[in-house]
Amino acid sequence: MAAKWRATRWWGVDIGDPELVVWGSPVELGAQDRIRQLRDALMRSHLLPAFEMSPANLDRFVDTIRRARPAMLFGYPSSLSLIAEHARKKASRWTRLASRSPS
């Protein structure tokens, strides 16, 4: 953890800056839910499950990233690439939704 914080500080991301983690460790996703939730709340981190990459979940992941505006995305390069490609393909639809004027 200390090595991660040191490296992220080189990139201008400090301890406590909001982050989204795309990960799939059974330890992270399983029995330690309460501990993980407390740790994530304290560290301003949000976990997205890396092995649940359905189109509906990818829509949800991109929406989560847009809402959270994290200082850093951390995770498997292949998973981050899938999310980025999905967002790129859907960008025009999301842009139209975001730029609608109120009725």
LUMMAR-557802 format. One record per residue: residue number from 1; x, z negated, y of N, C-alpha, C, O in turn. Coordinates in pm, whole numbers, always signed. Atoms other than C-alpha are relative to their C-alpha. Layout:
BEGIN
 resi    nxx    nzz    nyy   caxx   cazz   cayy    cxx    czz    cyy    oxx    ozz    oyy
  NUM      X      Z      Y      X      Z      Y      X      Z      Y      X      Z      Y
...
% end
This chain:
BEGIN
 resi    nxx    nzz    nyy   caxx   cazz   cayy    cxx    czz    cyy    oxx    ozz    oyy
    1    +83     +0   -118     +0     +0     +0    +88     +0   +126    +61    +72   +222
    2    -89     +6   -116   +283    -86   +240    +66   +136    +25    +82   +177   +140
    3    -61   -132    -16   +448   +251   +174    -99    +99    +60    -62   +183   +143
    4   +105    -88    -55   +118   +429   +247    -16    -28   +149    -21    +66   +229
    5    +18    +34   -142    +76   +241   +577   +119    +47    +83   +102    +98   +194
    6   -119    -43    -73   +433   +315   +678     -4   +151    +22    +21   +199   +133
    7     +5   -146    -11   +393   +686   +606   -111    +45    +95    -89   +134   +177
    8   +109    -44    -86    +56   +714   +778    +27    -31   +146    -20    +41   +234
    9    -38    +30   -139   +196   +549  +1090    +89   +111    +57    +84   +139   +177
   10    -82   -114    -45   +447   +837  +1108    -90   +112    +50    -51   +190   +137
   11    +94   -106    -37   +141  +1065  +1139    -98    -45   +107   -191    +28   +141
   12    +88    +49   -105    -25   +851  +1405   -127    -67    -49   -220    -89    +29
   13   +115    +70    +58   -273   +681  +1170    +44   -143    -27   +141   -167    -98
   14    -41   +140    +11   -260   +301  +1190    -91    -75    -97   -197    -27   -136
   15    +79    +88    +86   -386    +19   +970   -134    -26    +68   -139    -61   +186
   16   +134    +24    -54   -761    -12  +1018    -65   +123    +61   -185   +119    +90
   17    +63   -125    -45   -814   +345  +1145    -92    +48   -112    -58    +33   -230
   18    +93    -42   +105  -1114   +492   +962    +60   +109    -88   +124   +202    -39
   19    -48   -100    +94  -1027   +688   +649   -106    +27   -106   -189    -59   -137
   20    +82    -36   +115  -1210   +871   +374    +95    +30   -114   +192   +103    -98
   21    -85    -15   +118  -1060   +858    +26    -80    +75   -105   -189    +33   -143
   22    +62    -79   +107  -1147  +1124   -232    +81    -32   -126   +192    +19   -145
   23    -74    +56   +113  -1050   +952   -555    -90    -11   -121   -212     -3   -109
   24    +80     +6   +122  -1160   +917   -914    +43   -107    -97     +6   -100   -215
   25    -46   +104    +90   -994   +608  -1057   -117    -80    -55   -200   -129    +23
   26   +107    +82    +57  -1228   +431  -1300     +2   -143    +54   -104   -205    +66
   27     -9   +135    -56  -1099   +100  -1158    -71     -3   +136   -143    -98   +166
   28    +61     -6   -133  -1208   +206   -808   -150    +23     -7   -225    -30    +75
   29   +141    -38     +6  -1544   +345   -918    -83    -91    -89   -206    -79    -92
   30    +72    +75   +102  -1636    +87  -1180    -33   -142    +35   -100   -170   +134
   31    +43   +140     +2  -1663   -284  -1229    +34    -78   +126    -27   -183   +149
   32    -42    +78   -116  -1493   -395   -906    -77    +39   +126    -20    +35   +236
   33    +76    -49   -114  -1772   -269   -678     -3    -96   +118    +19    -54   +232
   34     +8    +97   -112  -1808   -590   -471   +135    -16    +69   +143    -19   +192
   35   -135    +13    -58  -1433   -630   -424    +35   +126    +78    +88   +117   +189
   36    -30   -127    -67  -1396   -261   -336    -80    +12   +130    -25    +55   +231
   37    +82     -8   -121  -1685   -278    -88    +54    -89   +111    +58    -49   +227
   38    -57    +91   -100  -1533   -578    +88   +131    +56    +54   +152    +60   +176
   39   -128    -58    -43  -1187   -420    +95    -23   +122    +88    +40   +136   +193
   40    +28   -122    -77  -1330    -88   +218    -56    -33   +138    -21    +33   +236
   41    +55    +39   -130  -1527   -260   +495   +110    -54    +91   +115    -20   +209
   42   -109    +56    -80  -1221   -455   +611   +100   +106    +44   +152   +101   +156
   43   -101   -101    -29   -993   -152   +597    -59   +127    +62    +14   +222    +90
   44    +70   -116    -57  -1253    +92   +738    +26   +125    -85    +58   +232    -33
   45    -24   -107    +96  -1219   +307   +427   -131    +28    -74   -208    -63   -101
   46   +121    -38    +74  -1493   +500   +248    +44    +88   -117   +120   +183    -98
   47    -38    -72   +121  -1460   +629   -109   -103   +108    -34   -223    +80    -40
   48    +82   -109    +52  -1597   +968   -215    +49    +30   -142   +168    +49   -162
   49    -43    -19   +139  -1596  +1021   -595    +50   +142    -26    -25   +239    -12
   50    -65   -130    +15  -1355  +1306   -673    -53    +82   -118    -37   +204   -120
   51    +44    -74   +118  -1513  +1397  -1005   -150    +27     +2   -211    +50   -102
   52   +143    -30    -16  -1865  +1451   -869    -15   +111   +104    -73    +90   +210
   53     -8   -110    -97  -1818  +1789   -699   -112   +104    -17    -84   +224    -12
   54   +113    -92     +5  -2166  +1942   -740    -26    +53   +141    +16     -9   +238
   55    +31    -52   -134  -2292  +2161   -452    -75   -102    +87    -47   -113   +207
   56    +73   +101    -78  -2534  +1886   -344    +92   -112    +47    +83   -156   +161
   57    -95   +104    -39  -2259  +1625   -345    +99    +51   +103   +137    -22   +194
   58    -91    -57    -99  -2025  +1858   -156    -67     +5   +137     -2    -24   +238
   59    +74     +6   -127  -2294  +1893   +113     +3   -141    +57    +29   -161   +176
   60     +1   +141    -43  -2317  +1514   +127   +139    -45    +45   +151   -117   +144
   61   -137    +38    -37  -1938  +1474   +137    +35    +55   +138    +92    -17   +221
   62    -31    -60   -131  -1904  +1715   +431    -78    -71   +110    -24    -97   +217
   63    +79    +75    -99  -2188  +1537   +614    +61   -137    +26    +66   -182   +141
   64    -64   +131    -15  -2016  +1203   +550   +126    +12    +85   +151    -71   +173
   65   -123    -21    -77  -1688  +1338   +686    -35    +25   +147    +30    -31   +236
   66    +39    -28   -138  -1862  +1473   +998    -49   -126    +71    -14   -149   +187
   67    +53   +123    -62  -2043  +1143  +1063   +111   -103    +22   +117   -166   +127
   68   -102   +105     -5  -1744   +918   +990   +115    +35    +95   +177    -55   +152
   69   -111    -44    -85  -1490  +1125  +1187   +127    -81    -30   +182   -145    +59
   70   -115    +83    +38  -1202   +965   +993   +129    +46    +67   +146   +164   +100
   71   -133    -34    -51   -851   +951  +1130    +83    +67   -109   +179   +138    -81
   72    -76    -54   +112   -732  +1048   +782    -90    +24   -120   -180    -55   -149
   73    +57    -25   +132   -854  +1207   +460   +113    -18    -99   +223    +34    -80
   74   -101    +28   +101   -667  +1087   +153    -61    +29   -135   -173    -14   -162
   75    +54    -24   +133   -712  +1213   -201    +73   +110    -74   +180   +155    -33
   76    -57   -106    +81   -642  +1470   -466     -3   +130    +80   -107   +164   +136
   77     +0   -127    -73   -535  +1801   -305   -107    +97    -50   -169   +166    +31
   78   +100    -93    +54   -764  +1996   -539   -141    -37    +47   -221    +51    +79
   79   +132    +45    -46  -1068  +1786   -442    -18    +26   +149   -123    +73   +192
   80     +6    -25   -143   -989  +1805    -71    -16   +149    +28    -87   +188   +121
   81    +10   -145    -14   -949  +2182   -107   -142    +48    -30   -196   +133    +42
   82   +139    -36    +32  -1292  +2212   -275    -95    -37   +113   -184    +40   +148
   83    +86    +43   -110  -1455  +2014     +4    +20    +90   +121    -77   +132   +184
   84    -29    -86   -115  -1280  +2222   +272    -57   +140    -20   -115   +197    +72
   85    +53   -134    +28  -1376  +2551   +106   -152     -1     +8   -212    +93    +61
   86   +146    +12     -6  -1737  +2436    +69    -45     -8   +147   -142    +58   +185
   87    +34    +12   -143  -1747  +2337   +438    +18   +133    +71    -63   +170   +155
   88    -25   -130    -63  -1597  +2672   +538   -113    +98    -32   -159   +170    +57
   89   +107    -91    +40  -1860  +2865   +340   -134    -34    +64   -214    +55    +92
   90   +128    +45    -54  -2147  +2658   +481     +3    -19   +152    -97    -61   +211
   91    -18    +32   -143  -2015  +2636   +840   -107    +60    +88   -155     -8   +179
   92    +99    -61    -90  -2261  +2881   +995   -134    -73     -9   -201    -92    +92
   93   +125    +73    +15  -2559  +2696   +850     +7   -134    +72    -87   -171   +142
   94    -15   +130    -64  -2428  +2359   +969    +11    +14   +151    -41    -70   +225
   95    -13    -22   -144  -2338  +2501  +1310   -139    +22    +61   -170    -35   +166
   96   +136    -24    -53  -2695  +2628  +1359    -78   -130     +4   -150   -155   +101
   97    +73   +127     +1  -2835  +2288  +1260    +50    -92   +112    -30   -159   +178
   98    -57    +90   -100  -2598  +2104  +1492    -29    +46   +142    -35    -36   +233
   99    +17    -49   -136  -2664  +2329  +1790   -146    +22    +38   -175    +73   +147
  100   +142    -15    -34  -3045  +2328  +1775    -38    -85   +120     +6   -199   +134
  101    +49    +82   -111  -3213  +2219  +2093   -123    -77    -44   -200    -31   -128
  102   +117    +80    +37  -3471  +1943  +2070   -128    +72    +39   -134   +137   +144
  103   +129    -65    -29  -3830  +2068  +2056    -86    -86    +87   -197    -46   +121
% end
